[in-house]
Structures are given as structure tokens and as C-alpha cells.
Amino acid sequence: MAFAETFKALSDPVRREILNLLKGGRLTAGEIAGQFDMTAATVSYHLSQLKKAGLIFESREKNFIYYSLNASVLEEVLLWLQDLKGERKK
């Protein structure tokens, strides 16, 4: 996993809010964009950054693209942070 990409993606508050939205289940780009006061192109950029970091999945169904959370990457980051703090048993 590329931690640099992950942390870069997580550093933006809009991207963190998108991840929070996806905790409730998969959403279309339009549903996500409807939660923000920004252009669809800007939301698309944030989604692409999250996808590039492996934090979300994209799936196509008919005319829609759905986004869902990839919790495994977040789990890897949490495990790494626990190791760093010395909290995880080996």
C-alpha cells in the first residue's frame, strides 16, 4: 500500500466527508455531489483522488457509477499506526 497516496487523500476535509457519507453504503456520484456546494467536476476530482488512494471502489450498473468504501485500506493504516504507537501485539 502507498501510504503517501492514502495520507494525501485523507488530508482533505471534503474527501474525509465523502468517506463519512460512504459509511452508510454505496452512493452514486450525483448523490455524493448533492451533499456539497461545489461543481460536479470538483466532486469528481475528489472521488478520483480517493479511488487512486484505494480508499473507495467504483462499480458500474447500467447508467450509474456507484462508489463504496474500501475499509481494508483504512484498516491497514490503523494497524500501522497501532504498531507505530506500540499498541499492537505481535
C-alpha positions as CSV (number, residue, x, y, z in Angstrom):
1,M,0.0,0.0,0.0
2,A,1.2,3.5,-0.8
3,F,0.8,5.4,2.5
4,A,1.7,8.7,0.8
5,E,-1.3,8.5,-1.5
6,T,-3.6,7.5,1.3
7,F,-2.5,10.3,3.7
8,K,-2.7,12.8,0.8
9,A,-6.2,11.7,0.1
10,L,-7.2,11.8,3.8
11,S,-5.7,15.3,4.3
12,D,-8.6,17.0,2.5
13,P,-11.7,17.6,4.6
14,V,-14.1,17.2,1.6
15,R,-12.6,13.7,1.0
16,R,-13.0,12.8,4.6
17,E,-16.6,13.9,4.4
18,I,-17.1,11.8,1.3
19,L,-15.7,8.8,3.2
20,N,-18.2,9.5,6.1
21,L,-21.0,9.6,3.6
22,L,-20.0,6.2,2.2
23,K,-20.0,4.6,5.7
24,G,-23.8,4.4,5.2
25,G,-23.4,2.4,2.0
26,R,-22.8,2.9,-1.7
27,L,-23.8,6.1,-3.4
28,T,-23.8,7.4,-6.9
29,A,-21.6,10.4,-7.8
30,G,-24.8,12.5,-8.1
31,E,-25.9,11.5,-4.6
32,I,-22.5,12.5,-3.3
33,A,-22.3,15.7,-5.2
34,G,-25.8,16.7,-3.8
35,Q,-24.3,16.9,-0.3
36,F,-21.8,19.6,-1.3
37,D,-21.9,23.1,-2.6
38,M,-19.4,22.6,-5.4
39,T,-19.4,21.7,-9.0
40,A,-19.8,18.1,-10.2
41,A,-16.3,18.4,-11.7
42,T,-14.8,19.2,-8.3
43,V,-16.6,16.3,-6.7
44,S,-15.4,14.0,-9.5
45,Y,-11.8,15.2,-8.8
46,H,-12.1,14.3,-5.1
47,L,-13.6,10.9,-6.0
48,S,-10.7,10.2,-8.4
49,Q,-8.2,11.0,-5.7
50,L,-9.9,8.7,-3.2
51,K,-10.1,6.0,-5.8
52,K,-6.4,6.5,-6.7
53,A,-5.5,6.0,-3.0
54,G,-7.6,2.8,-2.9
55,L,-10.0,4.2,-0.3
56,I,-13.1,3.7,-2.4
57,F,-14.3,1.3,-5.0
58,E,-16.2,2.2,-8.2
59,S,-18.8,-0.1,-9.8
60,R,-20.9,0.5,-12.9
61,E,-24.5,-0.6,-13.2
62,K,-26.4,0.4,-16.3
63,N,-26.1,4.3,-16.5
64,F,-24.8,4.8,-13.0
65,I,-21.5,4.6,-11.3
66,Y,-21.6,3.7,-7.6
67,Y,-18.9,4.4,-5.0
68,S,-18.4,2.4,-1.9
69,L,-15.9,2.5,1.0
70,N,-12.8,0.2,0.9
71,A,-12.4,-0.4,4.6
72,S,-9.4,-2.7,4.2
73,V,-7.1,0.2,3.3
74,L,-8.2,2.1,6.4
75,E,-7.7,-1.0,8.5
76,E,-4.1,-1.2,7.2
77,V,-3.5,2.4,8.1
78,L,-4.9,1.8,11.6
79,L,-2.8,-1.3,12.1
80,W,0.3,0.6,11.0
81,L,-0.5,3.5,13.4
82,Q,-1.0,1.0,16.3
83,D,2.3,-0.6,15.5
84,L,3.9,2.8,15.5
85,K,2.5,3.6,18.9
86,G,3.5,0.1,20.2
87,E,-0.2,-0.8,20.9
88,R,-0.5,-3.9,18.7
89,K,0.7,-7.2,20.0
90,K,2.8,-9.3,17.5
